[in-house]
């Protein structure tokens, strides 16, 4: 059975239009997260953060974090950047490592001697917040989170 020239042209056109559609579909790039940290009392030491994509280990166990990093404090206010995040829920914990020893120093009863903060700036009443209290959503090309540092043992 012979196809008419119109049907053949239509078939060829639909094949080429399929190629065009395939070429125009692009993957959504991974997101960039900007972390703006406010309320740092002095530019000494390092600023450290851990970012978690699930509740396990949040906020204390950096080995279970998606990423953990410390950077020297150079300029105030501080803006940190994390590239390559997929869309989803995350929670951040940050601390001001004033003596650059890589840990959040605390007194004998566990009250931090250095500044700290969490995404969503949840109230700190009797301990660290839960993952759900600090969770934010990353979507699109850029997401910005603002964290205000807390210093509990300052006069």
N, C-alpha and C positions, 0 to 999 in steps of 0.2 A: 504494500500500500504506500503510495507516494504522498508526502506531506506537501502542503501548499507553501509557496515562498513566504507568505505572511506568517505562518505558524513557525517556520524555521527561524525567521528574523526575530520573532517574539521569544523563542527559546534561547537564541544567542544573546539577546538583550537581557534576559533575566539572569543568564549565567554571568555576564559582565557586571550587572548591577549587584550580584551577590559578592563578587570580588571587591567591588567598591565598598560595600558595607563592611566586609571583613577588614579592609584596610583602615577604615575610619574608626573602628572600635579600638579603644585604647584602655590599658589597665589604669586604674586609679592609683596615683603614686602614694607611697606611704606618707603619713602625716609628720609635721614638725610640731613639737611642743615647746613653747616658750614659758619659762618659769620665772616670774617676777617676784623677787623676795624683798620685802619691805621691813623696816624696823630693826635692821642690824645696828647695834650700838657702837661698833668700832670696826675699822678695816684690818684688824689683826687676824692672823691664822687662815683657816680654810672654810669654805662653805661645802658641805657634803649633802648628798641626796641619795635616796633609794626610791626606785619606782617599782611598784608591784602591779601585776595584771590579775592577781587573785588574792584572796584573803590569807592564804597560808603564809605564815611568817611575818605578816604586817603588824607593826612597823619595825620590830626589833631585829629580825633575822635577815640580814643583808644577803646571806647565801641563797635565800629563796626569792630574792628580788629579781626582777627582769634586768635591772641595771643598777649599779651603785658606783658613785664616783665622788671624789673630792677635788676641788679646784682652789687655788690660792685666791684670797680676797684682794682685789686690786682697786676696784672702783665701786662706789656706792651710788645709787642703788644697784643691786645685782640682778642680772638677767642671765639665766642659763638656757641652753637649747639642747633638746634631744631630738635627733632625726630618726626617721625610719620606723615610726610606730604605726601599727595597723589600727584601723578603727576599732574602738572598744572601750571598756571601762578600765580605769587605772586609779591608783592612789599614790600620793607622794608623801614622804617624810624627809624633812631637811633639818640640819643642825649646823650651828656656828661653832666650828672646832677652833676655838680661840688659841689653844696651845698647840695646835697642829699635831696631835698625837693619834689621830684617826678614830677617836671614839668620843661619844657624848659622856662627859664626866658628870658624876652625880655625887651627892653627899652620902653619908652613912645610911640614911633612910630611903635613898633612891630618888631624891629630888634633883633634877638636872641643875648643874652649875653653869652650863652653857646654854645659849639660845637654841630654840627648836621651833618647828612649825609643821603643819600638815596641810595638804590640799583641802579646800573648803573651809579652812580656819575653824574647825569645830571647837566648842568650849572644852577646856581641859579642867575637869573637876576632880576625879580620883585616879586618873591614869591616862594612858594613851587611848586615842579614839579607836573604834572598830573600823575595819576596812570600809564598811558600808557608809560610815560617817564622813570619810575622806574621799570617796569615789567621785570621779568626774569622767565625762565622756570625751574621747578624742574622735574627731571626724573632720573631714575636709582637709585642705592643705595645711592649715595652721590653726592650732588651738593655744590659747594663752590662759595660764593659771596664775593667780596672785596668792602669795602666802605671806602672812604677817608673822614675824618672829616673836616668840614669847621668851622673856627672861624672868624666871621665877625667883631667883636668889639675888636680886639687885636691890640696893637701898635707894 
